[in-house]
């Protein structure tokens, strides 16, 4: 059987390797870039957070998050790690269940996938974009950029999404699936930096801190998390910010990001700390009031926002002033202006609607023999390795199903 895979990224390589488990299947990967796995090389800041041991349907989003369940149950994190170990990749697990290659470089992940595909005899065609596809006479006819055509028995579309445009994000997968009658939802950048009103963010540019984070609109909670936040000249970034970025991207205007800058402490704890410092060191300047609990740049910015003169002596600060400082620390509000675009996003929220695909096989319900996997579908995960786990799980399932290899597989 001749099987085509469009896209040489994470899900496409997983699909190709799975389909080629039977040597009776001839598998060809068409990759538009000059090498496979280029977008994969950029994941995890070049370290490649390749899965998360806590991957479960609750960590995924889309119109039907439960769509991911069959693929994850067949090929979850432990099965994925065993598979990679069999390909020669050693890994380490870090706090929060995040898994990285032992080498700490994404190139190791790309190498083992590329070499495995090569060893199995998968034909990888780089710099080979597919501009059109149709089904005719029981065959899938693919067209290249100069009109050259290729015929296959099965077709797997694994082109990824629009996120990460600088390293390979494209819309071609959506257009190809549209041409077969599938519908694409609205698309939004996710796992992306936030743009905020920056009067009270820019002074802390480059500083990182841990915070509890909420996204709100007129007092209604839209999303919440906790994690690292980094201040920038345009707003906010960091893993904690990525966790709420999907909601920030899809919810529209009128939102506010609220940071609890001392998440472990209550208002009473903070006021008691400041009162004790005022009593013990009354002649200290106010700029040193929070020096034992916060980065100095954050502390000074909080004091300015609470309208406390940095040169004031601690003995001069009233109880009301301490309460105002505590309130600012526990609710540091930054009006949301939007997010950065797809070129900066790690993943696309939205995609091809999943209701027209069989979650047990990833096969189209509209066109027999057509499969889709990975980010091109309306599935996106939280920050922390969940999106790559979906790529491995869905890609492997699509490859096995397209290769008629599901029977007897776990």
N, C-alpha and C positions, 0 to 999 in steps of 0.2 A: 504494500500500500504506500502511495506517495502522499506525504504530509508536509504542508507548508506552515511555517511559523513566521508571522510578521512581527518583528521586534526582537532584538538580541539583548534585552535587559534581563532583570531578575526573573520575572515570570516566564518570559520567552525561553530562556536557557533551561529553566526547570522543566518546562513543557517538552522541549526538544529532547532532553536527556531521558525523561520518562517515556516518551513515545518510542525512542530508539532502544528501549530495553528488549524489544523484539527486533532481531536483525532482519526480519522480513519487512519491516517498515523502513522506507527511505525517507529521511527527514532533512528538510532544507530550511535554514533560518535566513530570512532577509532582514538585514540591518542597514538603515539608511546612513548611519555614521561610518567613520573609517575603522572603527573597532567596536566590539561588543562591550557591554557593561559600563559605558562611559558615565551614565547617570549614577550607577551603583558605586562608582569610585568616589563620588562626592558625598555619599551618605555618612551620617554621623561625623561630620567634619573630617572626612577622609578616613575615619576609623571603621565605619560600617557596623552599625548596631543591627546585626543581622536577624535577631529575633528577641522576643521577651518571653520568659518562662511563664508569665501570667496571661498569655494571649488567650482570649475567650471572646465570645460574641459581644459581651457587654462593653468591650473596648473598641467597638467598630460603629460606624455611622453610615447613613444613607437612608433611602426610603424603606428598606427592609434589612436591618442589621442581621437578622436571623439567617439571611442568605448565606452567611459565611460558615454556619455551623457544620454542614457535612464535610466541607474541605478541611476545616480545622480538626474535626474528629478523626478524619483519616490520616492527616499529616500535620500534627500539631508541633509545638516547640521541641518536645523530646525526640520525636521521629525526625524532625528537621536536623537536629544536632547530630543524631546518629548517622543520618545520610551524609552530612558534611564531613563527619569523622571518617566515613568510608571513602570519601574523596580525598582525604589527606589533610583536612583543615582542623587544627586544634583551636579551641576557644576558651574564653574565660567568662564567668558570670559576675556582673557587678551589682551593687545595690539597686533595688527596684526590679530585679530580674532581667536587666538588660544584658545581652550577650554580645561579645565582640570577639574577633579573631585574636588569637594569642599574639600574633605579630603586631597588633594594633594598627593595621593598615588595610584599607578596603581592597587594595590590589591583590591580597592573598585570596580573598573571596572570589574575585573575578578570575584569577588564575586557575583555581581548582575547577571552577565551572567550565571555563574555556577548554582546559586540558581534558576534562571528562567528556565533553561534547566531541572533541577531536578524536579521543581514543575510541569512542563508540562509532565513529564514522559519520557523525552529523555533518552535513555540508553547510558551512557558514559563509554567506555571501555578504560582505561588507560594502559600504558605499553603494548599496542596492535598494533604493527606496521603491516601494510599491505605490503606484499612483492611482490604481483602480483595481477592483476585484468584482467578479460576477460568477454566478453558477450557471453553466450551460452544458446540456447533455450529460448531466450527472457529474461533471467535473467543475472544479473551481479554476477560473482563468484569471491569472494575475497579470497586470500590465506594468511594465517598468517605465522610467521617465522618457525613453526614446521610442516607445511603442513596442518593445519586445514583450512577448507573452510567454507564460508558463502554465502548465496544466497540472492540477493535483486532485487527489481523491478527497482529502480533508484539509481544512484550513483553520488554523488557530491564530486569532488576532490578539497580540500581546504588546501593543505599541506604547503602553503607558498613557499618562495624562499630560496636561499642559504645564504642570508645575516643573520648576527647574529648567526653564527655557534655555538658559545659558549652557546647560550640559546635556540637553537632549529632549526636553519636554516638547511635545507636539500635539496637534489636533487630528492628525491623520487617522488614528484609530477610530475616533468618533465618526469621521466622514465615511470611512470604509463600512462601518457597521450601519450607519444611516442608509447607505446604498443597498443594504440587504433588508431594509424595512424596520430597523430598530430605532428607538427613540432615545435622545440624549437629554438629560436634565440640565438645568442651569448649572454653570461651573463656577466655583469659587476657589481662591487660593486658601490653603490651610497649612498648618504648622509653619506659620509665617510671622514676621515681625509686625508690631502694631504701631500705627501713627497716632500720636496723641497731641493735644494742646501742650506745647513743650516748655512753657514758662517755668514749670517746676520739675521738668525732666532733664532738660539740657544742662543745668548746672551740675548734674551728677553723671554726665556722660562718661561711659567706660566703667562705672562702679557696679559691682555685683552684690546682691544680697539675697537672703532667703525671705520669703514673704508668703502670707496667705493672700490669695488673689480672687476677686469676684468681678464679674461683668454684670452691670445692672442697667436698667432703663426705668427711670421714674420710680425707683424703689422696688422694682420687680427683679428678682435674681434670675439671670439668664445662664450663667455658668460660674463654677467655682473650682478652685484647685489650690495647691500650695507647691512651691518650688523656687528655683533660682530665677531671679529677675536681673536683667542688666539694663541700665538706663543708657539711652542714646540721644544724639542730637535731634532725632525725629520722634522719639517716643520710647518704646520698650521692646526688648527681645529676651531670649533665654528660654530654657525648657518649660518653666512655669507659664510663661506667656504663650508659648506654642500650644499648651493644653487648652487655653481658652480662645485661641485664634480662630478656630472653626466657627464658633458662635459669633465672634466679632466680625467675621467675614460675611456670614449669612444673615445676620439679624438686622442689618440696615443701620440707619442713623439714630442719633439720640442716646447713645450708650455712654457709660462711664466705667473706666477701670478703677477699682478701688484696691489699694494695697494696705495690708496690715503689716507694718514694717517690723514689729516685734511680735510675731505670731504666738510665741510661747508665753507671753506675759499679758495679764489682764490690766485694765485701767488702774485698778487698785495697786497692783504690783508696780506699775510704772511710776505712779504718783508717790508711792512709798520710797522707791529708789531715789527719785529726784529730791524728795523732802529730806531724806537722810543726807544726801550729798550737800544740799543747801545748808543743813545744820553743821556738818563737819568741816566744810570748806567754804564758808560764807564769802571769802574774798576772791574766789575763783571767778574768772570771766564766764559769762553764760555759754560761750562757745564750747566750753569743756563740760557742760552739764551732762551730756550723753556720751562722753568719750569712752566710757567703759562698756557700752552696750551696742554702739553703732559705729560704722565707718564714719570718720570725721567729716567727709564731704556730705554724706547723707544727714548727719547730725546738724551741721550748719545750715543746710537747705531747709530742714524741718523747722529749725528755730526761726529762720527768716520768714517762712510761710506762716508761722504762728505769731509773727510780728514781735519777736523778742530781739532786742538789740544785742548783737554778739558781744559788745563791750560791757554790757551791764554786769554788775556783780550779783552773785547768786543770792546774797542777803536781800537784794532789792526785788526779787521775783515773788509775786503774790501767789497765794494758793490758786487763785483763778488763772494765773499765767501758767502754772504747772498743769492745771486741768486742760487748758487749751493746747499745750504741747502734747499731752497724752492723747487728746482727741485727734490731733493731726497725725501722730504716729499710728494710731489704730485705724484711721480712715484717710489714707493719702489718696485723694481723688484726682484722676487725670481724664478729662473728657476725651472720648475716642473720636478720632477723625477718619479712621479707616485702617486698612492694612497695606503693606507693600504688595506688589503684584506677583503674578505667576513666575516671573523670572527669579524671584527670591524665595518662593514657597517650596516646601519639601514635598507636598502632596496636593492633589486636586480633590476638593470636595465636590461630589456630584459625578456624573458620568452616564454611561449607557444603562438604561433602566434594567434592573435585574429580573423583573417579573416575566420577561420573555426568554429567560435562560433557566435550565434545569440545574439546581444547586448540587445535585448528586453527580453531575457529569460536566457541567459548564457548557453544555451544548445548547445552541439556539433552539427555541421552540418554533421559530419561524422557518429556519433553513437547516434541514438535516445535514450533518457533517461540518457545520460551522461552529466554532468554539471561541470563547473569549475568556481572558483571565487577567488578573492584576488590576492596576490602577485605572484602566480604561473603563471598567465597570463602576457603577455607583456604589462604591465601597471605599471608605477611608477610615484609617485607624488613628488612635491617639499617638502622641509622641512617645517613643521609647522602644522601637523595634517592631511594632505591631503591623506597620504597613509592609515591611519586607516579609514578615511571616505570612501575610495574606498573599504576597507574590509567590512564595514557595508553595504554599498550600494549594492555591487555585491553579497555578501553573502545572504542578505535578498532576493534579486531578484532570485537567484538560488534556495533558499529554497522554496519560494512561487511557482516558476515554476515547480520544481520537485514534489511538493505536490499538483499540480493542483489547486492552490489557487489564481492565478493571476486575474482571472475574478472578477471584482468588487473592486479590491484593487487599491488604489491611485498609 
